[in-house]
């Protein structure tokens, strides 16, 4: 890279203005945002993004899965694209930084490259993926683009069929077209993503930049315990087929299992729904929303088997039926070593301390890791807060991480010249 290139940085004032404006779309009264995928607030954020793309004299595009993109085409009609992005949707009543920081940094990267007339030997695309948070269909946009989404996943969305249908209608998308968003792997030159860490490791280590080495795999299930409904004041306590007891026993057993035998893994029961859900009726059915994560495929399978066995044991102990339904599965992903080196080099150039770490949370980067060179950059999270209005990253760290993304992009395209 030339000496002029080495001095280039993002436009901090414009970047901050964009971030502040976006943070007001779906803002809550406690400094968070509420932009679940394909909600009205999410669609407003995407409309704003579209206007910013057009104002930057970039090509705007929406694909069949609703992914929104800013494109800087290569003047030589290249047939490969470096994607840079994240997501604008949020968890319900979440934070301002999760996803949004990466999309805005990607857009700013393309704007500066375009304004400086930097030669790009491949197409550059800043992309906002649909439903990274899995409100409707986990990783719907990135999985559709990479061919990892299938008809079964769309027919059995973890957010519910009606909810998916309503969201698609609001966005003007057709369920029958979503799988057509798939791109040929040979057209993917690479994928880069900036995200807040969502944990305290960078802050505790006094590091400025996280260089992600791998991303944990994620599986989600509905586990249904099936018993018998009875009057709560007449059926003897020892004669009940209480679905709630099976669900509770499994929840506690799963927690203890991971604490005792799987220290690198995570398990969560995010919801338990009882039927018929009345004070004076013994529950006939209890449905758990189960999610678990592991850093590699071997541990993932071991943990899966162990949890399913615990669920079956709980059902047998309480004389209940059981149904186990897989809702989504995302394999662990390893980031490209050469891209990791580019991120470290970019941080070094800017005088920033970097730290290699694994990601427990899932990210769109998982969809690309086995298809093209993929890398992730983490910005520090204050107190590790995430998926909460308490989520915060200092603005200095936002700027530093965005400049590392910009610098890494320049190095990536320079390697293609």
C-alpha beads as a LAMMPS data file, in Angstrom:
LAMMPS data file: protein, C-alpha beads

417 atoms
416 bonds

1 atom types
1 bond types

-500.0 500.0 xlo xhi
-500.0 500.0 ylo yhi
-500.0 500.0 zlo zhi

Masses

1 110.0

Atoms # bond

1 1 1 0.000 0.000 0.000
2 1 1 1.172 3.499 -0.747
3 1 1 2.198 6.044 1.884
4 1 1 -1.003 8.008 1.108
5 1 1 -3.116 4.888 1.704
6 1 1 -1.424 4.349 5.065
7 1 1 -2.779 7.661 6.337
8 1 1 -6.387 7.032 5.350
9 1 1 -9.023 6.736 8.053
10 1 1 -12.808 6.843 8.270
11 1 1 -14.757 10.103 8.499
12 1 1 -15.387 10.137 12.252
13 1 1 -17.963 12.952 12.287
14 1 1 -20.077 11.319 9.587
15 1 1 -19.771 7.926 11.270
16 1 1 -20.937 9.392 14.595
17 1 1 -23.828 11.257 13.003
18 1 1 -25.022 8.069 11.326
19 1 1 -24.750 6.080 14.538
20 1 1 -26.668 8.668 16.551
21 1 1 -29.428 8.894 13.944
22 1 1 -29.804 5.138 13.653
23 1 1 -29.923 4.807 17.448
24 1 1 -33.100 6.901 17.485
25 1 1 -34.961 4.456 15.229
26 1 1 -36.749 2.159 17.630
27 1 1 -35.180 3.911 20.622
28 1 1 -36.447 2.998 24.085
29 1 1 -36.555 5.331 27.083
30 1 1 -33.542 3.641 28.713
31 1 1 -30.977 4.135 25.899
32 1 1 -31.734 0.832 24.189
33 1 1 -33.423 -0.014 20.887
34 1 1 -36.323 -2.258 19.947
35 1 1 -35.895 -3.371 16.318
36 1 1 -36.884 -7.050 16.034
37 1 1 -36.454 -8.451 12.538
38 1 1 -39.003 -7.197 9.982
39 1 1 -40.853 -5.153 12.590
40 1 1 -41.924 -1.632 11.689
41 1 1 -38.898 -0.210 13.517
42 1 1 -36.535 -2.534 11.671
43 1 1 -38.065 -1.582 8.331
44 1 1 -37.689 2.113 9.209
45 1 1 -34.000 1.529 9.959
46 1 1 -33.576 -0.201 6.623
47 1 1 -35.328 2.614 4.779
48 1 1 -32.909 5.056 6.412
49 1 1 -29.978 2.818 5.414
50 1 1 -31.200 2.803 1.816
51 1 1 -31.216 6.606 1.725
52 1 1 -27.678 6.787 3.165
53 1 1 -26.455 4.343 0.521
54 1 1 -27.972 6.360 -2.298
55 1 1 -26.622 9.616 -0.863
56 1 1 -23.144 8.073 -0.912
57 1 1 -23.416 7.385 -4.673
58 1 1 -23.222 3.638 -4.065
59 1 1 -25.402 0.996 -5.710
60 1 1 -28.305 -0.113 -3.522
61 1 1 -29.595 -3.692 -3.658
62 1 1 -32.162 -5.884 -1.880
63 1 1 -32.115 -9.634 -2.489
64 1 1 -34.880 -12.245 -2.153
65 1 1 -34.101 -12.786 1.549
66 1 1 -34.411 -9.063 2.233
67 1 1 -30.680 -8.487 2.751
68 1 1 -29.927 -4.807 2.123
69 1 1 -26.629 -3.898 0.470
70 1 1 -24.469 -0.963 -0.586
71 1 1 -22.263 -1.978 -3.503
72 1 1 -19.097 -0.399 -4.854
73 1 1 -18.595 -2.194 -8.189
74 1 1 -15.183 -2.952 -9.564
75 1 1 -14.534 -0.956 -12.728
76 1 1 -13.195 -4.097 -14.424
77 1 1 -16.485 -6.016 -14.037
78 1 1 -15.021 -8.477 -11.557
79 1 1 -17.147 -11.530 -10.773
80 1 1 -16.134 -11.829 -7.115
81 1 1 -17.242 -9.750 -4.125
82 1 1 -15.843 -8.991 -0.680
83 1 1 -18.791 -8.688 1.675
84 1 1 -18.477 -6.535 4.796
85 1 1 -21.357 -6.268 7.196
86 1 1 -23.552 -7.317 10.082
87 1 1 -27.218 -6.604 10.944
88 1 1 -29.588 -3.776 11.863
89 1 1 -32.198 -5.908 13.627
90 1 1 -32.037 -6.171 17.418
91 1 1 -33.267 -8.513 20.105
92 1 1 -36.446 -7.207 21.760
93 1 1 -35.510 -4.166 23.854
94 1 1 -31.793 -4.657 23.298
95 1 1 -28.787 -2.367 22.875
96 1 1 -27.733 0.194 20.267
97 1 1 -24.369 -1.324 19.317
98 1 1 -25.075 -5.000 18.574
99 1 1 -24.985 -5.392 14.778
100 1 1 -25.515 -1.723 14.000
101 1 1 -21.868 -0.807 14.615
102 1 1 -20.718 -3.339 12.023
103 1 1 -23.164 -2.247 9.327
104 1 1 -22.319 1.446 9.721
105 1 1 -18.574 0.772 9.780
106 1 1 -18.938 -1.274 6.582
107 1 1 -20.893 1.528 4.894
108 1 1 -18.310 4.092 6.002
109 1 1 -15.511 1.881 4.662
110 1 1 -17.084 1.825 1.197
111 1 1 -17.747 5.568 1.258
112 1 1 -14.127 6.452 2.006
113 1 1 -12.780 4.033 -0.591
114 1 1 -15.179 5.488 -3.162
115 1 1 -14.393 9.114 -2.263
116 1 1 -10.654 8.492 -2.488
117 1 1 -10.947 6.730 -5.864
118 1 1 -9.035 3.724 -4.547
119 1 1 -8.614 1.006 -7.148
120 1 1 -10.727 -2.010 -6.176
121 1 1 -9.961 -5.231 -8.076
122 1 1 -13.100 -6.915 -6.731
123 1 1 -16.609 -5.723 -5.922
124 1 1 -17.144 -4.411 -2.402
125 1 1 -20.476 -4.864 -0.652
126 1 1 -21.595 -3.489 2.721
127 1 1 -24.480 -5.714 3.769
128 1 1 -27.214 -5.685 6.398
129 1 1 -28.382 -9.270 6.905
130 1 1 -31.989 -10.150 7.690
131 1 1 -32.790 -11.557 11.147
132 1 1 -29.339 -12.331 12.510
133 1 1 -30.903 -12.409 15.969
134 1 1 -33.248 -15.240 15.018
135 1 1 -36.489 -13.546 16.039
136 1 1 -38.183 -15.338 13.126
137 1 1 -35.606 -17.610 11.440
138 1 1 -32.105 -17.810 12.871
139 1 1 -29.543 -16.207 10.509
140 1 1 -32.190 -16.080 7.781
141 1 1 -30.357 -13.593 5.546
142 1 1 -26.816 -14.936 5.723
143 1 1 -27.933 -18.578 5.621
144 1 1 -30.087 -17.884 2.562
145 1 1 -27.225 -16.100 0.794
146 1 1 -24.774 -18.938 1.490
147 1 1 -27.216 -21.751 0.699
148 1 1 -27.427 -23.015 4.283
149 1 1 -31.132 -22.273 4.696
150 1 1 -33.591 -24.923 3.530
151 1 1 -37.340 -25.249 3.020
152 1 1 -37.756 -27.142 6.291
153 1 1 -36.206 -24.266 8.208
154 1 1 -38.631 -21.832 6.600
155 1 1 -41.621 -24.112 7.165
156 1 1 -40.776 -24.496 10.859
157 1 1 -39.427 -21.087 11.944
158 1 1 -38.460 -20.874 15.584
159 1 1 -40.351 -17.579 15.885
160 1 1 -43.600 -19.129 14.639
161 1 1 -45.158 -19.477 11.184
162 1 1 -47.688 -16.684 11.622
163 1 1 -45.049 -14.288 12.892
164 1 1 -42.797 -15.065 9.907
165 1 1 -45.672 -14.621 7.476
166 1 1 -46.591 -11.258 9.004
167 1 1 -42.986 -10.048 8.910
168 1 1 -42.495 -11.061 5.283
169 1 1 -45.728 -9.315 4.336
170 1 1 -44.598 -6.098 6.041
171 1 1 -41.282 -6.237 4.177
172 1 1 -42.821 -7.131 0.817
173 1 1 -40.938 -10.443 0.687
174 1 1 -42.177 -13.787 -0.602
175 1 1 -41.377 -16.920 1.363
176 1 1 -41.196 -18.893 -1.887
177 1 1 -38.359 -16.653 -3.140
178 1 1 -36.088 -16.566 -0.074
179 1 1 -33.945 -19.567 -1.028
180 1 1 -33.228 -17.895 -4.389
181 1 1 -30.970 -15.436 -2.567
182 1 1 -28.220 -18.082 -2.636
183 1 1 -24.983 -17.024 -4.317
184 1 1 -22.414 -19.272 -5.900
185 1 1 -19.455 -19.733 -3.511
186 1 1 -17.011 -18.905 -6.306
187 1 1 -18.410 -15.355 -6.361
188 1 1 -17.491 -14.785 -2.686
189 1 1 -13.994 -13.317 -2.349
190 1 1 -14.347 -13.067 1.426
191 1 1 -16.378 -11.794 4.351
192 1 1 -15.406 -9.337 7.112
193 1 1 -17.498 -8.395 10.134
194 1 1 -17.094 -5.916 12.967
195 1 1 -19.128 -6.516 16.111
196 1 1 -19.074 -5.595 19.772
197 1 1 -17.614 -8.372 21.907
198 1 1 -20.711 -8.873 24.105
199 1 1 -18.429 -9.983 26.927
200 1 1 -15.812 -8.551 29.324
201 1 1 -12.586 -10.193 28.113
202 1 1 -11.169 -7.305 26.061
203 1 1 -11.964 -4.776 28.764
204 1 1 -10.392 -6.946 31.474
205 1 1 -7.268 -7.535 29.374
206 1 1 -6.896 -3.841 28.532
207 1 1 -7.035 -4.731 24.825
208 1 1 -8.412 -2.453 22.102
209 1 1 -9.310 -5.002 19.428
210 1 1 -10.491 -8.593 19.491
211 1 1 -9.318 -10.894 16.695
212 1 1 -11.839 -13.707 16.542
213 1 1 -10.284 -17.142 16.047
214 1 1 -13.499 -19.185 16.037
215 1 1 -17.243 -18.966 16.678
216 1 1 -19.136 -21.485 18.769
217 1 1 -21.778 -23.713 17.260
218 1 1 -25.402 -23.160 18.279
219 1 1 -28.358 -25.535 18.401
220 1 1 -31.921 -24.695 19.381
221 1 1 -34.744 -27.106 20.218
222 1 1 -38.271 -27.261 21.508
223 1 1 -38.480 -29.950 24.189
224 1 1 -42.064 -30.904 25.048
225 1 1 -43.001 -32.870 28.168
226 1 1 -46.480 -34.392 27.891
227 1 1 -48.513 -35.425 30.925
228 1 1 -52.161 -35.276 31.987
229 1 1 -54.267 -32.349 33.099
230 1 1 -56.158 -32.769 36.375
231 1 1 -57.821 -30.635 39.012
232 1 1 -55.036 -29.320 41.220
233 1 1 -57.088 -29.761 44.415
234 1 1 -58.403 -33.290 43.915
235 1 1 -55.740 -35.446 42.270
236 1 1 -53.241 -36.734 44.885
237 1 1 -49.751 -35.199 44.642
238 1 1 -48.132 -38.597 44.100
239 1 1 -50.600 -39.538 41.348
240 1 1 -50.008 -36.594 39.044
241 1 1 -48.538 -36.675 35.557
242 1 1 -47.237 -33.125 35.872
243 1 1 -45.490 -31.951 32.704
244 1 1 -44.084 -29.013 34.637
245 1 1 -42.154 -31.309 36.947
246 1 1 -40.425 -32.955 33.984
247 1 1 -39.542 -29.592 32.474
248 1 1 -38.191 -28.260 35.770
249 1 1 -36.172 -31.403 36.476
250 1 1 -34.604 -31.259 33.024
251 1 1 -33.796 -27.549 33.341
252 1 1 -31.908 -28.097 36.602
253 1 1 -30.169 -31.235 35.299
254 1 1 -29.035 -29.469 32.107
255 1 1 -27.595 -26.570 34.100
256 1 1 -25.664 -28.887 36.409
257 1 1 -24.480 -31.052 33.510
258 1 1 -22.815 -28.153 31.710
259 1 1 -21.316 -26.698 34.882
260 1 1 -19.850 -30.068 35.858
261 1 1 -18.810 -31.658 32.562
262 1 1 -18.687 -28.984 29.844
263 1 1 -16.850 -25.886 31.140
264 1 1 -16.312 -24.502 27.616
265 1 1 -19.998 -24.774 26.701
266 1 1 -23.246 -22.959 27.437
267 1 1 -26.869 -24.028 27.862
268 1 1 -29.956 -21.874 28.229
269 1 1 -33.679 -22.411 28.666
270 1 1 -35.119 -19.119 27.502
271 1 1 -38.792 -19.952 27.924
272 1 1 -41.097 -22.575 29.420
273 1 1 -44.699 -22.577 28.229
274 1 1 -47.269 -24.521 30.252
275 1 1 -50.616 -25.760 28.926
276 1 1 -53.347 -25.113 29.869
277 1 1 -51.537 -22.553 32.085
278 1 1 -54.046 -22.164 34.886
279 1 1 -53.622 -21.827 38.664
280 1 1 -55.843 -24.813 39.417
281 1 1 -54.958 -27.259 36.626
282 1 1 -51.995 -29.641 36.641
283 1 1 -50.056 -28.849 33.423
284 1 1 -50.751 -31.255 30.583
285 1 1 -47.823 -29.998 28.507
286 1 1 -44.637 -28.018 29.144
287 1 1 -42.577 -26.775 26.201
288 1 1 -39.028 -25.524 26.743
289 1 1 -37.038 -23.322 24.393
290 1 1 -33.583 -24.900 24.667
291 1 1 -30.354 -23.494 23.253
292 1 1 -26.812 -24.756 23.712
293 1 1 -23.393 -23.787 22.374
294 1 1 -19.987 -25.458 22.038
295 1 1 -16.642 -24.332 20.559
296 1 1 -16.083 -27.340 18.273
297 1 1 -18.052 -30.042 16.482
298 1 1 -16.940 -32.913 18.723
299 1 1 -18.013 -31.162 21.917
300 1 1 -21.210 -30.036 20.197
301 1 1 -22.245 -33.617 19.471
302 1 1 -21.284 -34.866 22.929
303 1 1 -23.275 -32.097 24.581
304 1 1 -26.252 -32.661 22.281
305 1 1 -26.375 -36.369 23.161
306 1 1 -25.985 -35.676 26.872
307 1 1 -28.775 -33.087 26.959
308 1 1 -31.189 -35.255 24.987
309 1 1 -30.494 -38.143 27.371
310 1 1 -31.144 -35.864 30.367
311 1 1 -34.478 -34.813 28.843
312 1 1 -35.497 -38.432 28.289
313 1 1 -34.432 -39.329 31.837
314 1 1 -36.574 -36.511 33.262
315 1 1 -39.581 -37.674 31.251
316 1 1 -39.138 -41.272 32.372
317 1 1 -38.688 -40.295 36.024
318 1 1 -41.990 -38.395 36.037
319 1 1 -43.857 -40.856 33.755
320 1 1 -44.271 -38.346 30.951
321 1 1 -44.213 -38.457 27.190
322 1 1 -41.587 -36.386 25.401
323 1 1 -41.178 -34.778 21.974
324 1 1 -37.867 -33.213 20.899
325 1 1 -37.895 -30.900 17.883
326 1 1 -34.764 -29.407 16.303
327 1 1 -35.378 -25.764 15.344
328 1 1 -31.970 -24.651 14.157
329 1 1 -28.391 -25.817 13.968
330 1 1 -25.300 -23.745 13.222
331 1 1 -21.947 -25.508 13.158
332 1 1 -18.858 -24.106 14.918
333 1 1 -16.730 -22.006 12.584
334 1 1 -12.995 -21.281 12.395
335 1 1 -11.869 -17.907 11.077
336 1 1 -9.309 -17.705 8.281
337 1 1 -5.733 -17.472 9.617
338 1 1 -4.541 -15.051 6.922
339 1 1 -7.475 -12.724 7.558
340 1 1 -6.699 -12.852 11.274
341 1 1 -3.141 -11.773 10.423
342 1 1 -4.511 -8.836 8.384
343 1 1 -6.609 -7.726 11.372
344 1 1 -3.608 -7.927 13.709
345 1 1 -1.487 -5.995 11.209
346 1 1 -4.185 -3.322 10.901
347 1 1 -4.417 -2.942 14.662
348 1 1 -0.612 -2.746 14.945
349 1 1 -0.493 -0.023 12.284
350 1 1 -2.948 2.041 14.337
351 1 1 -1.039 1.440 17.584
352 1 1 -3.827 -0.696 19.051
353 1 1 -3.413 -3.728 21.299
354 1 1 -5.151 -6.805 19.884
355 1 1 -6.164 -10.058 21.557
356 1 1 -7.084 -13.370 19.960
357 1 1 -10.285 -14.871 21.357
358 1 1 -13.142 -17.224 20.581
359 1 1 -16.721 -16.046 20.226
360 1 1 -19.480 -17.683 22.234
361 1 1 -22.300 -15.713 20.579
362 1 1 -23.168 -16.621 17.015
363 1 1 -22.646 -14.250 14.092
364 1 1 -23.350 -14.090 10.372
365 1 1 -19.652 -14.841 9.821
366 1 1 -20.420 -18.477 10.684
367 1 1 -22.314 -18.823 7.430
368 1 1 -19.253 -17.896 5.362
369 1 1 -16.357 -19.576 7.184
370 1 1 -16.382 -22.774 5.113
371 1 1 -16.972 -20.962 1.803
372 1 1 -14.471 -18.101 1.650
373 1 1 -11.791 -16.297 3.711
374 1 1 -13.678 -14.958 6.728
375 1 1 -12.671 -12.744 9.631
376 1 1 -14.240 -10.986 12.599
377 1 1 -13.187 -7.960 14.623
378 1 1 -14.470 -7.317 18.145
379 1 1 -14.753 -3.947 19.846
380 1 1 -14.691 -3.926 23.674
381 1 1 -18.006 -4.026 25.548
382 1 1 -18.186 -2.026 28.774
383 1 1 -18.784 -4.477 31.656
384 1 1 -19.542 -7.130 29.037
385 1 1 -23.189 -6.060 28.815
386 1 1 -25.122 -7.119 25.719
387 1 1 -28.680 -7.860 24.558
388 1 1 -29.677 -5.188 27.034
389 1 1 -30.091 -1.402 27.099
390 1 1 -26.969 -1.463 29.323
391 1 1 -24.949 -2.485 26.260
392 1 1 -22.269 0.128 25.597
393 1 1 -18.947 0.565 23.820
394 1 1 -16.930 3.743 24.237
395 1 1 -16.990 5.940 21.153
396 1 1 -13.204 5.854 20.980
397 1 1 -13.368 2.049 20.743
398 1 1 -16.066 2.306 18.067
399 1 1 -13.816 4.530 15.970
400 1 1 -10.737 2.368 16.552
401 1 1 -12.525 -0.822 15.553
402 1 1 -14.074 0.817 12.487
403 1 1 -10.631 1.977 11.386
404 1 1 -9.297 -1.549 11.863
405 1 1 -12.125 -2.837 9.645
406 1 1 -11.308 -0.159 7.061
407 1 1 -7.578 -0.942 7.199
408 1 1 -8.221 -4.691 6.965
409 1 1 -10.431 -4.122 3.918
410 1 1 -7.678 -2.097 2.236
411 1 1 -5.139 -4.828 2.932
412 1 1 -7.520 -7.500 1.669
413 1 1 -8.173 -5.768 -1.658
414 1 1 -4.480 -4.865 -1.962
415 1 1 -3.691 -8.593 -1.856
416 1 1 -5.999 -9.065 -4.863
417 1 1 -4.233 -6.476 -7.078

Bonds

1 1 1 2
2 1 2 3
3 1 3 4
4 1 4 5
5 1 5 6
6 1 6 7
7 1 7 8
8 1 8 9
9 1 9 10
10 1 10 11
11 1 11 12
12 1 12 13
13 1 13 14
14 1 14 15
15 1 15 16
16 1 16 17
17 1 17 18
18 1 18 19
19 1 19 20
20 1 20 21
21 1 21 22
22 1 22 23
23 1 23 24
24 1 24 25
25 1 25 26
26 1 26 27
27 1 27 28
28 1 28 29
29 1 29 30
30 1 30 31
31 1 31 32
32 1 32 33
33 1 33 34
34 1 34 35
35 1 35 36
36 1 36 37
37 1 37 38
38 1 38 39
39 1 39 40
40 1 40 41
41 1 41 42
42 1 42 43
43 1 43 44
44 1 44 45
45 1 45 46
46 1 46 47
47 1 47 48
48 1 48 49
49 1 49 50
50 1 50 51
51 1 51 52
52 1 52 53
53 1 53 54
54 1 54 55
55 1 55 56
56 1 56 57
57 1 57 58
58 1 58 59
59 1 59 60
60 1 60 61
61 1 61 62
62 1 62 63
63 1 63 64
64 1 64 65
65 1 65 66
66 1 66 67
67 1 67 68
68 1 68 69
69 1 69 70
70 1 70 71
71 1 71 72
72 1 72 73
73 1 73 74
74 1 74 75
75 1 75 76
76 1 76 77
77 1 77 78
78 1 78 79
79 1 79 80
80 1 80 81
81 1 81 82
82 1 82 83
83 1 83 84
84 1 84 85
85 1 85 86
86 1 86 87
87 1 87 88
88 1 88 89
89 1 89 90
90 1 90 91
91 1 91 92
92 1 92 93
93 1 93 94
94 1 94 95
95 1 95 96
96 1 96 97
97 1 97 98
98 1 98 99
99 1 99 100
100 1 100 101
101 1 101 102
102 1 102 103
103 1 103 104
104 1 104 105
105 1 105 106
106 1 106 107
107 1 107 108
108 1 108 109
109 1 109 110
110 1 110 111
111 1 111 112
112 1 112 113
113 1 113 114
114 1 114 115
115 1 115 116
116 1 116 117
117 1 117 118
118 1 118 119
119 1 119 120
120 1 120 121
121 1 121 122
122 1 122 123
123 1 123 124
124 1 124 125
125 1 125 126
126 1 126 127
127 1 127 128
128 1 128 129
129 1 129 130
130 1 130 131
131 1 131 132
132 1 132 133
133 1 133 134
134 1 134 135
135 1 135 136
136 1 136 137
137 1 137 138
138 1 138 139
139 1 139 140
140 1 140 141
141 1 141 142
142 1 142 143
143 1 143 144
144 1 144 145
145 1 145 146
146 1 146 147
147 1 147 148
148 1 148 149
149 1 149 150
150 1 150 151
151 1 151 152
152 1 152 153
153 1 153 154
154 1 154 155
155 1 155 156
156 1 156 157
157 1 157 158
158 1 158 159
159 1 159 160
160 1 160 161
161 1 161 162
162 1 162 163
163 1 163 164
164 1 164 165
165 1 165 166
166 1 166 167
167 1 167 168
168 1 168 169
169 1 169 170
170 1 170 171
171 1 171 172
172 1 172 173
173 1 173 174
174 1 174 175
175 1 175 176
176 1 176 177
177 1 177 178
178 1 178 179
179 1 179 180
180 1 180 181
181 1 181 182
182 1 182 183
183 1 183 184
184 1 184 185
185 1 185 186
186 1 186 187
187 1 187 188
188 1 188 189
189 1 189 190
190 1 190 191
191 1 191 192
192 1 192 193
193 1 193 194
194 1 194 195
195 1 195 196
196 1 196 197
197 1 197 198
198 1 198 199
199 1 199 200
200 1 200 201
201 1 201 202
202 1 202 203
203 1 203 204
204 1 204 205
205 1 205 206
206 1 206 207
207 1 207 208
208 1 208 209
209 1 209 210
210 1 210 211
211 1 211 212
212 1 212 213
213 1 213 214
214 1 214 215
215 1 215 216
216 1 216 217
217 1 217 218
218 1 218 219
219 1 219 220
220 1 220 221
221 1 221 222
222 1 222 223
223 1 223 224
224 1 224 225
225 1 225 226
226 1 226 227
227 1 227 228
228 1 228 229
229 1 229 230
230 1 230 231
231 1 231 232
232 1 232 233
233 1 233 234
234 1 234 235
235 1 235 236
236 1 236 237
237 1 237 238
238 1 238 239
239 1 239 240
240 1 240 241
241 1 241 242
242 1 242 243
243 1 243 244
244 1 244 245
245 1 245 246
246 1 246 247
247 1 247 248
248 1 248 249
249 1 249 250
250 1 250 251
251 1 251 252
252 1 252 253
253 1 253 254
254 1 254 255
255 1 255 256
256 1 256 257
257 1 257 258
258 1 258 259
259 1 259 260
260 1 260 261
261 1 261 262
262 1 262 263
263 1 263 264
264 1 264 265
265 1 265 266
266 1 266 267
267 1 267 268
268 1 268 269
269 1 269 270
270 1 270 271
271 1 271 272
272 1 272 273
273 1 273 274
274 1 274 275
275 1 275 276
276 1 276 277
277 1 277 278
278 1 278 279
279 1 279 280
280 1 280 281
281 1 281 282
282 1 282 283
283 1 283 284
284 1 284 285
285 1 285 286
286 1 286 287
287 1 287 288
288 1 288 289
289 1 289 290
290 1 290 291
291 1 291 292
292 1 292 293
293 1 293 294
294 1 294 295
295 1 295 296
296 1 296 297
297 1 297 298
298 1 298 299
299 1 299 300
300 1 300 301
301 1 301 302
302 1 302 303
303 1 303 304
304 1 304 305
305 1 305 306
306 1 306 307
307 1 307 308
308 1 308 309
309 1 309 310
310 1 310 311
311 1 311 312
312 1 312 313
313 1 313 314
314 1 314 315
315 1 315 316
316 1 316 317
317 1 317 318
318 1 318 319
319 1 319 320
320 1 320 321
321 1 321 322
322 1 322 323
323 1 323 324
324 1 324 325
325 1 325 326
326 1 326 327
327 1 327 328
328 1 328 329
329 1 329 330
330 1 330 331
331 1 331 332
332 1 332 333
333 1 333 334
334 1 334 335
335 1 335 336
336 1 336 337
337 1 337 338
338 1 338 339
339 1 339 340
340 1 340 341
341 1 341 342
342 1 342 343
343 1 343 344
344 1 344 345
345 1 345 346
346 1 346 347
347 1 347 348
348 1 348 349
349 1 349 350
350 1 350 351
351 1 351 352
352 1 352 353
353 1 353 354
354 1 354 355
355 1 355 356
356 1 356 357
357 1 357 358
358 1 358 359
359 1 359 360
360 1 360 361
361 1 361 362
362 1 362 363
363 1 363 364
364 1 364 365
365 1 365 366
366 1 366 367
367 1 367 368
368 1 368 369
369 1 369 370
370 1 370 371
371 1 371 372
372 1 372 373
373 1 373 374
374 1 374 375
375 1 375 376
376 1 376 377
377 1 377 378
378 1 378 379
379 1 379 380
380 1 380 381
381 1 381 382
382 1 382 383
383 1 383 384
384 1 384 385
385 1 385 386
386 1 386 387
387 1 387 388
388 1 388 389
389 1 389 390
390 1 390 391
391 1 391 392
392 1 392 393
393 1 393 394
394 1 394 395
395 1 395 396
396 1 396 397
397 1 397 398
398 1 398 399
399 1 399 400
400 1 400 401
401 1 401 402
402 1 402 403
403 1 403 404
404 1 404 405
405 1 405 406
406 1 406 407
407 1 407 408
408 1 408 409
409 1 409 410
410 1 410 411
411 1 411 412
412 1 412 413
413 1 413 414
414 1 414 415
415 1 415 416
416 1 416 417
